[in-house]
Amino acid sequence: MQGECEFRLVKGSPVVKNDPALTDRLRRVAVDLVGAENVVDMVIRMGAEDFAYYTHVMPGCFFRLGTGNAAKPGTQSGLHTAAFDVDEDALAIGAGMMAMGALAELGS
């Protein structure tokens, strides 16, 4: 068969390390902000993310902000598609989550 193969190993982003204690604290912040019925624990995934580099030097918590809204047409498309659009009301929730999370951490 005398086939040949050229192999090149490309290093990608490291794994995201969600600190369990920080994640638990920020989950409580999210529940206070949007209610327990709106906070979903996601299945572990194997996606690449530059944020991972931060989590290798300090505790981190990678969370996702839901940006779709069935009541608003055009906001249900997946990320990384030409049709992707957000329900802009989610931006206030995201900013609130970051601010409340920071305040909670500063007070802890």
Chimera marker file (.cmm) of the C-alpha trace (Angstrom):
<marker_set name="trace">
<marker id="1" x="0.000" y="0.000" z="0.000" r="1" g="1" b="0" radius="0.5"/>
<marker id="2" x="2.958" y="2.366" z="0.495" r="1" g="1" b="0" radius="0.5"/>
<marker id="3" x="0.719" y="5.179" z="1.720" r="1" g="1" b="0" radius="0.5"/>
<marker id="4" x="2.091" y="8.262" z="3.379" r="1" g="1" b="0" radius="0.5"/>
<marker id="5" x="0.701" y="10.508" z="6.040" r="1" g="1" b="0" radius="0.5"/>
<marker id="6" x="1.776" y="13.898" z="7.261" r="1" g="1" b="0" radius="0.5"/>
<marker id="7" x="0.746" y="14.441" z="10.863" r="1" g="1" b="0" radius="0.5"/>
<marker id="8" x="0.748" y="17.806" z="12.583" r="1" g="1" b="0" radius="0.5"/>
<marker id="9" x="-0.351" y="18.169" z="16.206" r="1" g="1" b="0" radius="0.5"/>
<marker id="10" x="-1.932" y="21.557" z="16.814" r="1" g="1" b="0" radius="0.5"/>
<marker id="11" x="-2.245" y="22.646" z="20.414" r="1" g="1" b="0" radius="0.5"/>
<marker id="12" x="-5.569" y="24.291" z="21.189" r="1" g="1" b="0" radius="0.5"/>
<marker id="13" x="-6.941" y="26.081" z="24.214" r="1" g="1" b="0" radius="0.5"/>
<marker id="14" x="-6.623" y="24.372" z="27.598" r="1" g="1" b="0" radius="0.5"/>
<marker id="15" x="-9.613" y="23.038" z="29.485" r="1" g="1" b="0" radius="0.5"/>
<marker id="16" x="-11.808" y="25.576" z="31.305" r="1" g="1" b="0" radius="0.5"/>
<marker id="17" x="-11.564" y="24.966" z="35.045" r="1" g="1" b="0" radius="0.5"/>
<marker id="18" x="-14.720" y="26.136" z="36.807" r="1" g="1" b="0" radius="0.5"/>
<marker id="19" x="-13.833" y="26.595" z="40.458" r="1" g="1" b="0" radius="0.5"/>
<marker id="20" x="-16.540" y="24.703" z="42.407" r="1" g="1" b="0" radius="0.5"/>
<marker id="21" x="-16.784" y="27.193" z="45.293" r="1" g="1" b="0" radius="0.5"/>
<marker id="22" x="-16.863" y="30.258" z="43.011" r="1" g="1" b="0" radius="0.5"/>
<marker id="23" x="-19.361" y="28.574" z="40.709" r="1" g="1" b="0" radius="0.5"/>
<marker id="24" x="-21.639" y="27.809" z="43.671" r="1" g="1" b="0" radius="0.5"/>
<marker id="25" x="-21.475" y="31.417" z="44.870" r="1" g="1" b="0" radius="0.5"/>
<marker id="26" x="-22.198" y="32.824" z="41.405" r="1" g="1" b="0" radius="0.5"/>
<marker id="27" x="-25.040" y="30.366" z="40.919" r="1" g="1" b="0" radius="0.5"/>
<marker id="28" x="-26.663" y="31.831" z="44.048" r="1" g="1" b="0" radius="0.5"/>
<marker id="29" x="-26.163" y="35.331" z="42.602" r="1" g="1" b="0" radius="0.5"/>
<marker id="30" x="-27.872" y="34.213" z="39.382" r="1" g="1" b="0" radius="0.5"/>
<marker id="31" x="-30.808" y="32.749" z="41.319" r="1" g="1" b="0" radius="0.5"/>
<marker id="32" x="-31.191" y="36.021" z="43.235" r="1" g="1" b="0" radius="0.5"/>
<marker id="33" x="-31.043" y="37.983" z="39.972" r="1" g="1" b="0" radius="0.5"/>
<marker id="34" x="-33.345" y="35.993" z="37.673" r="1" g="1" b="0" radius="0.5"/>
<marker id="35" x="-34.993" y="33.328" z="39.861" r="1" g="1" b="0" radius="0.5"/>
<marker id="36" x="-34.201" y="29.634" z="40.279" r="1" g="1" b="0" radius="0.5"/>
<marker id="37" x="-36.529" y="28.686" z="37.410" r="1" g="1" b="0" radius="0.5"/>
<marker id="38" x="-34.274" y="30.619" z="35.015" r="1" g="1" b="0" radius="0.5"/>
<marker id="39" x="-30.929" y="29.156" z="36.104" r="1" g="1" b="0" radius="0.5"/>
<marker id="40" x="-30.000" y="25.949" z="34.317" r="1" g="1" b="0" radius="0.5"/>
<marker id="41" x="-27.083" y="23.643" z="35.044" r="1" g="1" b="0" radius="0.5"/>
<marker id="42" x="-25.653" y="22.721" z="31.663" r="1" g="1" b="0" radius="0.5"/>
<marker id="43" x="-24.135" y="19.449" z="30.567" r="1" g="1" b="0" radius="0.5"/>
<marker id="44" x="-20.348" y="19.403" z="30.473" r="1" g="1" b="0" radius="0.5"/>
<marker id="45" x="-19.096" y="20.104" z="26.940" r="1" g="1" b="0" radius="0.5"/>
<marker id="46" x="-15.778" y="19.862" z="25.158" r="1" g="1" b="0" radius="0.5"/>
<marker id="47" x="-15.691" y="23.265" z="23.500" r="1" g="1" b="0" radius="0.5"/>
<marker id="48" x="-12.589" y="25.391" z="23.092" r="1" g="1" b="0" radius="0.5"/>
<marker id="49" x="-12.597" y="28.754" z="24.788" r="1" g="1" b="0" radius="0.5"/>
<marker id="50" x="-9.893" y="31.389" z="25.286" r="1" g="1" b="0" radius="0.5"/>
<marker id="51" x="-11.362" y="32.116" z="28.738" r="1" g="1" b="0" radius="0.5"/>
<marker id="52" x="-9.688" y="28.868" z="29.825" r="1" g="1" b="0" radius="0.5"/>
<marker id="53" x="-6.331" y="30.602" z="30.081" r="1" g="1" b="0" radius="0.5"/>
<marker id="54" x="-7.647" y="32.799" z="32.911" r="1" g="1" b="0" radius="0.5"/>
<marker id="55" x="-8.902" y="29.778" z="34.855" r="1" g="1" b="0" radius="0.5"/>
<marker id="56" x="-5.397" y="28.345" z="34.932" r="1" g="1" b="0" radius="0.5"/>
<marker id="57" x="-4.031" y="31.298" z="36.887" r="1" g="1" b="0" radius="0.5"/>
<marker id="58" x="-6.974" y="32.170" z="39.155" r="1" g="1" b="0" radius="0.5"/>
<marker id="59" x="-10.370" y="30.733" z="40.152" r="1" g="1" b="0" radius="0.5"/>
<marker id="60" x="-12.929" y="31.161" z="37.390" r="1" g="1" b="0" radius="0.5"/>
<marker id="61" x="-16.543" y="30.461" z="36.546" r="1" g="1" b="0" radius="0.5"/>
<marker id="62" x="-17.616" y="30.300" z="32.915" r="1" g="1" b="0" radius="0.5"/>
<marker id="63" x="-21.350" y="30.811" z="32.587" r="1" g="1" b="0" radius="0.5"/>
<marker id="64" x="-23.627" y="31.216" z="29.619" r="1" g="1" b="0" radius="0.5"/>
<marker id="65" x="-26.138" y="33.990" z="29.218" r="1" g="1" b="0" radius="0.5"/>
<marker id="66" x="-29.330" y="32.965" z="27.479" r="1" g="1" b="0" radius="0.5"/>
<marker id="67" x="-29.902" y="35.454" z="24.674" r="1" g="1" b="0" radius="0.5"/>
<marker id="68" x="-32.880" y="33.898" z="22.907" r="1" g="1" b="0" radius="0.5"/>
<marker id="69" x="-36.521" y="34.675" z="23.519" r="1" g="1" b="0" radius="0.5"/>
<marker id="70" x="-39.327" y="32.668" z="21.933" r="1" g="1" b="0" radius="0.5"/>
<marker id="71" x="-41.564" y="35.759" z="22.141" r="1" g="1" b="0" radius="0.5"/>
<marker id="72" x="-39.153" y="37.806" z="20.015" r="1" g="1" b="0" radius="0.5"/>
<marker id="73" x="-38.762" y="36.600" z="16.415" r="1" g="1" b="0" radius="0.5"/>
<marker id="74" x="-35.237" y="36.150" z="15.145" r="1" g="1" b="0" radius="0.5"/>
<marker id="75" x="-33.619" y="35.504" z="18.529" r="1" g="1" b="0" radius="0.5"/>
<marker id="76" x="-33.691" y="31.697" z="18.433" r="1" g="1" b="0" radius="0.5"/>
<marker id="77" x="-30.825" y="31.011" z="16.029" r="1" g="1" b="0" radius="0.5"/>
<marker id="78" x="-27.677" y="29.301" z="17.257" r="1" g="1" b="0" radius="0.5"/>
<marker id="79" x="-24.416" y="31.081" z="17.932" r="1" g="1" b="0" radius="0.5"/>
<marker id="80" x="-21.902" y="31.316" z="15.103" r="1" g="1" b="0" radius="0.5"/>
<marker id="81" x="-24.603" y="31.419" z="12.415" r="1" g="1" b="0" radius="0.5"/>
<marker id="82" x="-25.468" y="34.210" z="10.002" r="1" g="1" b="0" radius="0.5"/>
<marker id="83" x="-28.967" y="34.410" z="11.525" r="1" g="1" b="0" radius="0.5"/>
<marker id="84" x="-27.773" y="34.860" z="15.132" r="1" g="1" b="0" radius="0.5"/>
<marker id="85" x="-29.368" y="37.785" z="16.946" r="1" g="1" b="0" radius="0.5"/>
<marker id="86" x="-29.910" y="38.471" z="20.643" r="1" g="1" b="0" radius="0.5"/>
<marker id="87" x="-32.813" y="39.605" z="22.714" r="1" g="1" b="0" radius="0.5"/>
<marker id="88" x="-31.190" y="42.831" z="23.856" r="1" g="1" b="0" radius="0.5"/>
<marker id="89" x="-32.982" y="42.584" z="27.207" r="1" g="1" b="0" radius="0.5"/>
<marker id="90" x="-30.456" y="39.830" z="27.983" r="1" g="1" b="0" radius="0.5"/>
<marker id="91" x="-27.648" y="42.396" z="27.933" r="1" g="1" b="0" radius="0.5"/>
<marker id="92" x="-29.005" y="44.051" z="31.087" r="1" g="1" b="0" radius="0.5"/>
<marker id="93" x="-29.182" y="40.637" z="32.759" r="1" g="1" b="0" radius="0.5"/>
<marker id="94" x="-25.585" y="39.893" z="31.771" r="1" g="1" b="0" radius="0.5"/>
<marker id="95" x="-24.369" y="43.252" z="33.082" r="1" g="1" b="0" radius="0.5"/>
<marker id="96" x="-26.359" y="42.735" z="36.263" r="1" g="1" b="0" radius="0.5"/>
<marker id="97" x="-24.865" y="39.289" z="36.732" r="1" g="1" b="0" radius="0.5"/>
<marker id="98" x="-21.333" y="40.626" z="36.366" r="1" g="1" b="0" radius="0.5"/>
<marker id="99" x="-21.971" y="43.570" z="38.720" r="1" g="1" b="0" radius="0.5"/>
<marker id="100" x="-23.807" y="41.540" z="41.366" r="1" g="1" b="0" radius="0.5"/>
<marker id="101" x="-21.202" y="38.775" z="41.129" r="1" g="1" b="0" radius="0.5"/>
<marker id="102" x="-18.379" y="41.267" z="41.660" r="1" g="1" b="0" radius="0.5"/>
<marker id="103" x="-20.163" y="42.866" z="44.616" r="1" g="1" b="0" radius="0.5"/>
<marker id="104" x="-20.850" y="39.460" z="46.150" r="1" g="1" b="0" radius="0.5"/>
<marker id="105" x="-17.196" y="38.491" z="45.803" r="1" g="1" b="0" radius="0.5"/>
<marker id="106" x="-15.981" y="41.773" z="47.265" r="1" g="1" b="0" radius="0.5"/>
<marker id="107" x="-18.264" y="41.244" z="50.242" r="1" g="1" b="0" radius="0.5"/>
<marker id="108" x="-17.265" y="37.622" z="50.800" r="1" g="1" b="0" radius="0.5"/>
<link id1="1" id2="2" r="1" g="1" b="0" radius="0.2"/>
<link id1="2" id2="3" r="1" g="1" b="0" radius="0.2"/>
<link id1="3" id2="4" r="1" g="1" b="0" radius="0.2"/>
<link id1="4" id2="5" r="1" g="1" b="0" radius="0.2"/>
<link id1="5" id2="6" r="1" g="1" b="0" radius="0.2"/>
<link id1="6" id2="7" r="1" g="1" b="0" radius="0.2"/>
<link id1="7" id2="8" r="1" g="1" b="0" radius="0.2"/>
<link id1="8" id2="9" r="1" g="1" b="0" radius="0.2"/>
<link id1="9" id2="10" r="1" g="1" b="0" radius="0.2"/>
<link id1="10" id2="11" r="1" g="1" b="0" radius="0.2"/>
<link id1="11" id2="12" r="1" g="1" b="0" radius="0.2"/>
<link id1="12" id2="13" r="1" g="1" b="0" radius="0.2"/>
<link id1="13" id2="14" r="1" g="1" b="0" radius="0.2"/>
<link id1="14" id2="15" r="1" g="1" b="0" radius="0.2"/>
<link id1="15" id2="16" r="1" g="1" b="0" radius="0.2"/>
<link id1="16" id2="17" r="1" g="1" b="0" radius="0.2"/>
<link id1="17" id2="18" r="1" g="1" b="0" radius="0.2"/>
<link id1="18" id2="19" r="1" g="1" b="0" radius="0.2"/>
<link id1="19" id2="20" r="1" g="1" b="0" radius="0.2"/>
<link id1="20" id2="21" r="1" g="1" b="0" radius="0.2"/>
<link id1="21" id2="22" r="1" g="1" b="0" radius="0.2"/>
<link id1="22" id2="23" r="1" g="1" b="0" radius="0.2"/>
<link id1="23" id2="24" r="1" g="1" b="0" radius="0.2"/>
<link id1="24" id2="25" r="1" g="1" b="0" radius="0.2"/>
<link id1="25" id2="26" r="1" g="1" b="0" radius="0.2"/>
<link id1="26" id2="27" r="1" g="1" b="0" radius="0.2"/>
<link id1="27" id2="28" r="1" g="1" b="0" radius="0.2"/>
<link id1="28" id2="29" r="1" g="1" b="0" radius="0.2"/>
<link id1="29" id2="30" r="1" g="1" b="0" radius="0.2"/>
<link id1="30" id2="31" r="1" g="1" b="0" radius="0.2"/>
<link id1="31" id2="32" r="1" g="1" b="0" radius="0.2"/>
<link id1="32" id2="33" r="1" g="1" b="0" radius="0.2"/>
<link id1="33" id2="34" r="1" g="1" b="0" radius="0.2"/>
<link id1="34" id2="35" r="1" g="1" b="0" radius="0.2"/>
<link id1="35" id2="36" r="1" g="1" b="0" radius="0.2"/>
<link id1="36" id2="37" r="1" g="1" b="0" radius="0.2"/>
<link id1="37" id2="38" r="1" g="1" b="0" radius="0.2"/>
<link id1="38" id2="39" r="1" g="1" b="0" radius="0.2"/>
<link id1="39" id2="40" r="1" g="1" b="0" radius="0.2"/>
<link id1="40" id2="41" r="1" g="1" b="0" radius="0.2"/>
<link id1="41" id2="42" r="1" g="1" b="0" radius="0.2"/>
<link id1="42" id2="43" r="1" g="1" b="0" radius="0.2"/>
<link id1="43" id2="44" r="1" g="1" b="0" radius="0.2"/>
<link id1="44" id2="45" r="1" g="1" b="0" radius="0.2"/>
<link id1="45" id2="46" r="1" g="1" b="0" radius="0.2"/>
<link id1="46" id2="47" r="1" g="1" b="0" radius="0.2"/>
<link id1="47" id2="48" r="1" g="1" b="0" radius="0.2"/>
<link id1="48" id2="49" r="1" g="1" b="0" radius="0.2"/>
<link id1="49" id2="50" r="1" g="1" b="0" radius="0.2"/>
<link id1="50" id2="51" r="1" g="1" b="0" radius="0.2"/>
<link id1="51" id2="52" r="1" g="1" b="0" radius="0.2"/>
<link id1="52" id2="53" r="1" g="1" b="0" radius="0.2"/>
<link id1="53" id2="54" r="1" g="1" b="0" radius="0.2"/>
<link id1="54" id2="55" r="1" g="1" b="0" radius="0.2"/>
<link id1="55" id2="56" r="1" g="1" b="0" radius="0.2"/>
<link id1="56" id2="57" r="1" g="1" b="0" radius="0.2"/>
<link id1="57" id2="58" r="1" g="1" b="0" radius="0.2"/>
<link id1="58" id2="59" r="1" g="1" b="0" radius="0.2"/>
<link id1="59" id2="60" r="1" g="1" b="0" radius="0.2"/>
<link id1="60" id2="61" r="1" g="1" b="0" radius="0.2"/>
<link id1="61" id2="62" r="1" g="1" b="0" radius="0.2"/>
<link id1="62" id2="63" r="1" g="1" b="0" radius="0.2"/>
<link id1="63" id2="64" r="1" g="1" b="0" radius="0.2"/>
<link id1="64" id2="65" r="1" g="1" b="0" radius="0.2"/>
<link id1="65" id2="66" r="1" g="1" b="0" radius="0.2"/>
<link id1="66" id2="67" r="1" g="1" b="0" radius="0.2"/>
<link id1="67" id2="68" r="1" g="1" b="0" radius="0.2"/>
<link id1="68" id2="69" r="1" g="1" b="0" radius="0.2"/>
<link id1="69" id2="70" r="1" g="1" b="0" radius="0.2"/>
<link id1="70" id2="71" r="1" g="1" b="0" radius="0.2"/>
<link id1="71" id2="72" r="1" g="1" b="0" radius="0.2"/>
<link id1="72" id2="73" r="1" g="1" b="0" radius="0.2"/>
<link id1="73" id2="74" r="1" g="1" b="0" radius="0.2"/>
<link id1="74" id2="75" r="1" g="1" b="0" radius="0.2"/>
<link id1="75" id2="76" r="1" g="1" b="0" radius="0.2"/>
<link id1="76" id2="77" r="1" g="1" b="0" radius="0.2"/>
<link id1="77" id2="78" r="1" g="1" b="0" radius="0.2"/>
<link id1="78" id2="79" r="1" g="1" b="0" radius="0.2"/>
<link id1="79" id2="80" r="1" g="1" b="0" radius="0.2"/>
<link id1="80" id2="81" r="1" g="1" b="0" radius="0.2"/>
<link id1="81" id2="82" r="1" g="1" b="0" radius="0.2"/>
<link id1="82" id2="83" r="1" g="1" b="0" radius="0.2"/>
<link id1="83" id2="84" r="1" g="1" b="0" radius="0.2"/>
<link id1="84" id2="85" r="1" g="1" b="0" radius="0.2"/>
<link id1="85" id2="86" r="1" g="1" b="0" radius="0.2"/>
<link id1="86" id2="87" r="1" g="1" b="0" radius="0.2"/>
<link id1="87" id2="88" r="1" g="1" b="0" radius="0.2"/>
<link id1="88" id2="89" r="1" g="1" b="0" radius="0.2"/>
<link id1="89" id2="90" r="1" g="1" b="0" radius="0.2"/>
<link id1="90" id2="91" r="1" g="1" b="0" radius="0.2"/>
<link id1="91" id2="92" r="1" g="1" b="0" radius="0.2"/>
<link id1="92" id2="93" r="1" g="1" b="0" radius="0.2"/>
<link id1="93" id2="94" r="1" g="1" b="0" radius="0.2"/>
<link id1="94" id2="95" r="1" g="1" b="0" radius="0.2"/>
<link id1="95" id2="96" r="1" g="1" b="0" radius="0.2"/>
<link id1="96" id2="97" r="1" g="1" b="0" radius="0.2"/>
<link id1="97" id2="98" r="1" g="1" b="0" radius="0.2"/>
<link id1="98" id2="99" r="1" g="1" b="0" radius="0.2"/>
<link id1="99" id2="100" r="1" g="1" b="0" radius="0.2"/>
<link id1="100" id2="101" r="1" g="1" b="0" radius="0.2"/>
<link id1="101" id2="102" r="1" g="1" b="0" radius="0.2"/>
<link id1="102" id2="103" r="1" g="1" b="0" radius="0.2"/>
<link id1="103" id2="104" r="1" g="1" b="0" radius="0.2"/>
<link id1="104" id2="105" r="1" g="1" b="0" radius="0.2"/>
<link id1="105" id2="106" r="1" g="1" b="0" radius="0.2"/>
<link id1="106" id2="107" r="1" g="1" b="0" radius="0.2"/>
<link id1="107" id2="108" r="1" g="1" b="0" radius="0.2"/>
</marker_set>
